[in-house]
Amino acid sequence: MKKGPTKGSGGKHRNALRGKGPTPKAEDRVYHKAYAAKKAADRRKMADPRLAARRRADKFASGDTADLVFGRNSVLEALRVGVPSSALYILSRIEHDDRTREIVKIAGLNGLHMLEADRLEMDRIAKSGNHQGVILKVQPYQYSSLAELADRAEKKARAMEAANSEAARIAARPLFIALDGVTDPQNLGAVIRSAAAFGANGVILPERRSASVTAAAWKVSAGAAAHLPVCRVVNLTKAIESLKERGYYTVGLDGGGDTIVGETGFETDPLVVVLGSEGKGLSRLVREACDAIAGIPISNQVESLNASVAAGISLYAVAAVRRKAAS
C-alpha cells in the first residue's frame, strides 16, 4: 500500500511519552551519595561480631531441636560415644570445669567447628535456657535401604556357609528386628543397642508414626548406631512381605501370642522379629503378615513390657536357641 501523508505523530512518540514509574529512592540510585552511604552501613553491619553471631544462631536454630544435644553431661556423653556432629556452640566467658574441658578437647580432636556465642544467642539456638553453656549440632542419620540390609546379611550368611563350625553358620543366619509404632527415640536407641549386642543384622522402621535416629537415640544406643544399619520403609507390611519372598520368617511379639518367644520353631531360620508399641501392640495388617505370634510370660501385676526390654528378651531367646541348635 502506498503510504500517504501523515497528520500528527500517528503514535510515533507514544513510547517516549509513556511514564517510567515512580522515582526510585535516593539510596537505590547507584549514582547518589545516599546509595554509597547505605552500602557502607551494610558493610559495618555485616562486620559487627554480635550481629554476625545472631545470624549464625538464626541459621543454626532453623532446624529441628531433635538434632541438638545440650547440657554438659549430655554433650560429653554424645562426644564420647562418637555421635556424628557438625558444630559445637560454647557460651562466651563460660566457667569451665572438667566436663567442658573434655568437651572442647574431644571436639578439637574430631575437627568440629566450634563457635562462641553469648547467652541470648545460646537461648535462641536451644529454644531453652537449660543448655549449661554447651550445644552440640548432630548430623542427620544416614539410613540404609531394605534391599541393602537384606543383601548385606545374606552375603555374610553365604560367606559363613563355608565355615567348619556349625555354630558360626547358624549364628550368621540373617536376623532383623522391626518396630511397629514405637515413637520414643530413647526406646529406639535401647533397641538398637540390644540388637547389636545379640548379633542382629539391622533394624527396620516405618517412615510414619515411628521414632527416628535422633541425638537422643544415638546417646542411648551407646555408639551401637554407628555399627548397626537402620532402614526406613514406607509400608512395614509390604516390607515384611518382600522379606518373606526372600525366604525370611516373621515372628510378632504380643501379649496374647499363641506360643512363647523362643519356641516358635523359626529361630534358626532367617528371621524378622516384629515389636509393637507399648500401648497398642502390633497393628492389624502387620499382625496378619506374621508367620507366628509369640508372647513373653510375665507376672499378672504388670500389664506389658517396655519395647526395648521386650526386644532384649526376644533377641536373647533367639540367640539361645541358635546356640543350643549348634551344640
VEXDREN-2710 file (C-alpha; in Angstrom, 1 decimal):
% VEXDREN-2710
k/r/px/py/pz
1/MET/0.0/0.0/0.0
2/LYS/1.2/3.4/-0.9
3/LYS/2.0/5.5/2.2
4/GLY/0.2/8.8/2.1
5/PRO/1.0/12.0/4.1
6/THR/0.6/11.6/7.9
7/LYS/-1.1/14.1/10.1
8/GLY/0.1/14.3/13.7
9/SER/2.5/11.9/15.3
10/GLY/0.5/8.8/14.4
11/GLY/1.7/7.1/17.6
12/LYS/5.3/7.6/16.7
13/HIS/6.2/9.2/20.0
14/ARG/3.9/7.1/22.2
15/ASN/6.7/5.2/23.9
16/ALA/8.6/8.4/24.6
17/LEU/5.5/9.8/26.4
18/ARG/4.9/6.7/28.5
19/GLY/5.8/7.1/32.2
20/LYS/8.7/5.2/33.7
21/GLY/7.2/4.6/37.1
22/PRO/7.8/6.3/40.5
23/THR/11.1/7.9/41.1
24/PRO/13.4/5.4/43.0
25/LYS/14.6/6.3/46.4
26/ALA/17.9/8.1/46.7
27/GLU/19.5/5.1/48.4
28/ASP/18.5/2.9/45.4
29/ARG/20.1/5.2/42.8
30/VAL/23.7/4.0/42.2
31/TYR/24.9/7.5/41.3
32/HIS/23.5/9.1/44.5
33/LYS/25.6/9.6/47.7
34/ALA/22.8/8.0/49.7
35/TYR/23.5/4.7/47.8
36/ALA/27.2/4.8/48.9
37/ALA/26.2/5.6/52.5
38/LYS/23.8/2.6/52.5
39/LYS/26.4/0.2/51.2
40/ALA/28.9/1.4/53.9
41/ALA/26.3/0.9/56.6
42/ASP/25.6/-2.6/55.3
43/ARG/29.3/-3.4/55.4
44/ARG/29.6/-2.2/59.0
45/LYS/26.5/-4.2/60.0
46/MET/28.0/-7.4/58.4
47/ALA/31.3/-6.8/60.3
48/ASP/29.6/-6.4/63.7
49/PRO/30.5/-9.6/65.6
50/ARG/27.4/-9.5/67.7
51/LEU/25.1/-9.3/64.7
52/ALA/27.2/-12.0/62.9
53/ALA/26.7/-14.3/65.9
54/ARG/23.0/-13.6/65.7
55/ARG/22.9/-14.5/62.0
56/ARG/24.8/-17.7/62.7
57/ALA/22.4/-18.5/65.6
58/ASP/19.4/-18.0/63.4
59/LYS/20.8/-20.3/60.8
60/PHE/21.9/-22.9/63.4
61/ALA/18.5/-22.8/65.1
62/SER/16.4/-23.0/61.9
63/GLY/16.3/-26.8/62.1
64/ASP/14.6/-29.2/64.5
65/THR/15.8/-29.3/68.1
66/ALA/15.8/-33.1/67.8
67/ASP/19.2/-32.6/66.1
68/LEU/20.6/-30.7/69.1
69/VAL/22.2/-32.0/72.3
70/PHE/22.6/-29.5/75.1
71/GLY/23.7/-29.8/78.7
72/ARG/27.3/-30.6/79.8
73/ASN/26.7/-34.3/80.7
74/SER/24.6/-35.0/77.6
75/VAL/27.1/-33.3/75.2
76/LEU/30.1/-35.1/76.8
77/GLU/28.4/-38.5/76.5
78/ALA/27.4/-37.8/72.9
79/LEU/31.0/-36.9/72.0
80/ARG/32.4/-39.9/73.9
81/VAL/30.2/-42.5/72.1
82/GLY/31.0/-40.8/68.7
83/VAL/27.7/-39.3/67.7
84/PRO/28.3/-37.7/64.2
85/SER/28.3/-34.0/64.8
86/SER/28.9/-30.9/62.7
87/ALA/29.3/-28.0/65.2
88/LEU/29.7/-27.1/68.8
89/TYR/28.4/-23.9/70.4
90/ILE/30.1/-22.7/73.6
91/LEU/28.9/-19.9/75.8
92/SER/31.3/-16.9/75.8
93/ARG/33.1/-16.5/79.1
94/ILE/31.9/-19.8/80.3
95/GLU/33.1/-21.1/83.7
96/HIS/35.0/-24.2/82.7
97/ASP/35.0/-27.4/84.7
98/ASP/36.4/-30.9/83.9
99/ARG/33.4/-31.7/81.6
100/THR/33.7/-28.6/79.4
101/ARG/37.5/-29.0/79.1
102/GLU/37.0/-32.6/77.9
103/ILE/34.2/-31.5/75.6
104/VAL/36.5/-28.9/74.0
105/LYS/39.3/-31.4/73.8
106/ILE/37.2/-34.1/72.1
107/ALA/35.6/-31.6/69.7
108/GLY/39.1/-30.4/68.7
109/LEU/40.4/-33.9/68.1
110/ASN/37.3/-34.6/66.0
111/GLY/37.7/-31.4/64.0
112/LEU/34.3/-30.0/64.9
113/HIS/33.5/-26.4/64.0
114/MET/33.5/-24.6/67.4
115/LEU/31.6/-21.3/67.7
116/GLU/31.3/-18.9/70.6
117/ALA/28.0/-17.1/71.4
118/ASP/26.5/-15.0/74.2
119/ARG/23.7/-16.3/76.4
120/LEU/21.0/-14.7/74.3
121/GLU/22.1/-16.5/71.2
122/MET/22.5/-19.8/73.1
123/ASP/19.0/-19.5/74.4
124/ARG/17.7/-18.9/70.9
125/ILE/19.6/-21.9/69.5
126/ALA/18.4/-24.3/72.2
127/LYS/14.9/-22.7/72.4
128/SER/15.5/-23.1/76.1
129/GLY/17.7/-21.6/78.8
130/ASN/18.7/-25.1/80.2
131/HIS/21.8/-25.6/78.0
132/GLN/24.5/-25.1/80.6
133/GLY/26.6/-23.2/78.0
134/VAL/27.3/-26.0/75.5
135/ILE/25.2/-27.1/72.5
136/LEU/26.1/-29.8/70.0
137/LYS/24.7/-30.0/66.5
138/VAL/24.2/-33.6/65.3
139/GLN/24.4/-34.6/61.7
140/PRO/21.4/-36.3/60.1
141/TYR/21.5/-40.1/60.3
142/GLN/22.2/-41.9/57.1
143/TYR/19.6/-44.6/56.7
144/SER/20.1/-47.8/54.6
145/SER/17.5/-49.3/52.2
146/LEU/15.8/-52.6/52.9
147/ALA/17.5/-54.2/49.9
148/GLU/20.9/-53.1/51.2
149/LEU/20.2/-54.6/54.6
150/ALA/19.0/-57.9/53.2
151/ASP/21.8/-58.1/50.7
152/ARG/24.5/-57.5/53.3
153/ALA/23.0/-60.0/55.8
154/GLU/22.6/-62.7/53.1
155/LYS/26.2/-62.1/51.8
156/LYS/27.5/-62.6/55.3
157/ALA/25.5/-65.8/55.7
158/ARG/26.7/-67.2/52.4
159/ALA/30.3/-66.4/53.3
160/MET/29.9/-68.3/56.6
161/GLU/28.4/-71.4/55.0
162/ALA/32.0/-72.5/54.1
163/ALA/33.0/-72.4/57.8
164/ASN/33.7/-75.6/59.6
165/SER/31.8/-74.5/62.7
166/GLU/28.1/-75.3/62.8
167/ALA/27.6/-72.7/65.5
168/ALA/29.2/-70.0/63.2
169/ARG/26.9/-71.0/60.3
170/ILE/23.7/-70.8/62.4
171/ALA/24.7/-67.6/64.1
172/ALA/25.4/-65.9/60.8
173/ARG/21.8/-66.5/59.5
174/PRO/20.0/-63.2/59.0
175/LEU/18.2/-61.6/61.9
176/PHE/16.3/-58.3/61.8
177/ILE/14.1/-56.5/64.3
178/ALA/11.2/-54.4/63.1
179/LEU/9.4/-51.7/65.1
180/ASP/5.7/-51.0/64.6
181/GLY/4.6/-47.8/66.1
182/VAL/7.5/-47.2/68.6
183/THR/7.7/-43.4/68.9
184/ASP/10.1/-42.9/71.7
185/PRO/13.7/-42.2/70.4
186/GLN/15.1/-43.5/73.7
187/ASN/13.3/-46.8/73.3
188/LEU/14.7/-46.9/69.7
189/GLY/18.2/-46.3/71.0
190/ALA/17.9/-49.1/73.5
191/VAL/16.5/-51.5/70.8
192/ILE/19.5/-50.7/68.6
193/ARG/21.9/-51.4/71.4
194/SER/20.2/-54.7/72.2
195/ALA/20.1/-55.7/68.5
196/ALA/23.8/-55.0/68.2
197/ALA/24.6/-57.0/71.4
198/PHE/22.8/-60.1/70.2
199/GLY/24.1/-60.1/66.6
200/ALA/21.1/-58.8/64.7
201/ASN/21.8/-57.5/61.2
202/GLY/19.7/-54.4/61.3
203/VAL/16.6/-52.5/62.5
204/ILE/13.6/-51.8/60.3
205/LEU/11.4/-48.7/60.9
206/PRO/8.3/-47.3/59.2
207/GLU/8.6/-43.7/58.0
208/ARG/5.3/-42.6/59.7
209/ARG/4.3/-42.9/63.4
210/SER/7.8/-44.0/64.4
211/ALA/10.8/-42.6/66.2
212/SER/13.8/-41.6/64.1
213/VAL/17.5/-42.0/64.9
214/THR/18.0/-38.6/66.6
215/ALA/20.6/-37.4/69.1
216/ALA/18.6/-39.0/71.9
217/ALA/18.6/-42.4/70.2
218/TRP/22.3/-42.1/69.5
219/LYS/23.1/-41.4/73.1
220/VAL/21.0/-44.4/74.4
221/SER/22.5/-46.7/71.8
222/ALA/25.9/-46.1/73.4
223/GLY/27.5/-46.0/69.9
224/ALA/25.8/-49.1/68.5
225/ALA/24.0/-46.9/65.9
226/ALA/27.4/-46.3/64.3
227/HIS/27.8/-50.0/63.6
228/LEU/24.2/-51.4/63.2
229/PRO/22.4/-50.3/60.0
230/VAL/18.9/-48.9/60.3
231/CYS/16.4/-48.6/57.4
232/ARG/13.1/-46.8/57.0
233/VAL/10.3/-48.2/54.8
234/VAL/7.2/-46.6/53.5
235/ASN/5.0/-49.5/54.4
236/LEU/6.1/-52.0/57.1
237/THR/3.6/-54.7/56.0
238/LYS/4.9/-54.7/52.4
239/ALA/8.5/-54.7/53.7
240/ILE/7.7/-57.9/55.7
241/GLU/6.1/-59.5/52.6
242/SER/9.1/-58.7/50.5
243/LEU/11.4/-60.3/53.1
244/LYS/9.2/-63.4/53.2
245/GLU/9.6/-63.7/49.5
246/ARG/13.3/-63.9/50.0
247/GLY/12.9/-66.8/52.5
248/TYR/12.6/-65.0/55.8
249/TYR/10.1/-65.9/58.6
250/THR/8.4/-63.3/60.7
251/VAL/7.6/-63.6/64.4
252/GLY/5.5/-60.9/66.0
253/LEU/5.6/-60.2/69.8
254/ASP/2.3/-59.7/71.5
255/GLY/0.9/-60.4/75.0
256/GLY/-1.8/-62.7/73.6
257/GLY/0.6/-64.8/71.5
258/ASP/-0.1/-68.5/70.6
259/THR/3.4/-69.6/71.8
260/ILE/6.3/-68.4/74.0
261/VAL/9.1/-66.4/72.5
262/GLY/12.0/-68.8/71.6
263/GLU/9.6/-71.7/70.9
264/THR/8.2/-70.8/67.6
265/GLY/10.4/-73.1/65.5
266/PHE/11.7/-70.3/63.3
267/GLU/14.6/-69.2/65.4
268/THR/17.3/-71.0/63.4
269/ASP/15.9/-69.7/60.1
270/PRO/16.4/-66.2/58.5
271/LEU/14.1/-64.3/60.9
272/VAL/12.4/-60.9/61.4
273/VAL/11.2/-60.2/64.9
274/VAL/8.4/-57.5/65.0
275/LEU/7.7/-55.4/68.1
276/GLY/4.6/-53.2/68.5
277/SER/4.2/-50.1/70.7
278/GLU/3.8/-50.5/74.4
279/GLY/0.2/-49.3/74.4
280/LYS/-1.4/-50.5/71.2
281/GLY/0.8/-53.5/70.3
282/LEU/1.0/-54.7/66.7
283/SER/-1.2/-53.2/64.0
284/ARG/-3.8/-55.5/62.4
285/LEU/-2.1/-55.7/59.0
286/VAL/1.4/-56.3/60.5
287/ARG/0.0/-59.0/62.7
288/GLU/-1.7/-60.8/59.8
289/ALA/1.6/-60.7/57.9
290/CYS/3.5/-62.5/60.7
291/ASP/4.1/-66.3/60.5
292/ALA/3.7/-66.7/64.3
293/ILE/2.7/-64.5/67.2
294/ALA/4.7/-65.1/70.4
295/GLY/4.4/-63.7/73.9
296/ILE/6.7/-63.2/76.9
297/PRO/5.3/-64.7/80.1
298/ILE/5.2/-62.1/82.8
299/SER/3.5/-61.6/86.1
300/ASN/-0.1/-60.5/86.3
301/GLN/0.9/-57.5/88.3
302/VAL/2.5/-55.9/85.1
303/GLU/0.3/-55.2/82.1
304/SER/3.1/-55.0/79.5
305/LEU/6.8/-54.6/79.0
306/ASN/8.7/-51.7/77.6
307/ALA/9.5/-52.1/73.9
308/SER/13.3/-52.1/74.4
309/VAL/13.0/-54.6/77.3
310/ALA/10.8/-56.9/75.1
311/ALA/13.3/-56.6/72.3
312/GLY/16.2/-57.6/74.5
313/ILE/14.4/-60.6/75.9
314/SER/13.3/-61.8/72.4
315/LEU/16.7/-61.4/70.9
316/TYR/18.3/-63.3/73.8
317/ALA/15.8/-66.1/73.3
318/VAL/16.6/-66.3/69.6
319/ALA/20.4/-66.3/70.3
320/ALA/20.0/-69.0/73.0
321/VAL/18.0/-71.3/70.6
322/ARG/20.7/-70.8/67.9
323/ARG/23.5/-71.7/70.3
324/LYS/21.6/-74.8/71.5
325/ALA/20.9/-75.9/67.9
326/ALA/24.6/-75.6/67.1
327/SER/25.7/-77.7/70.1
END
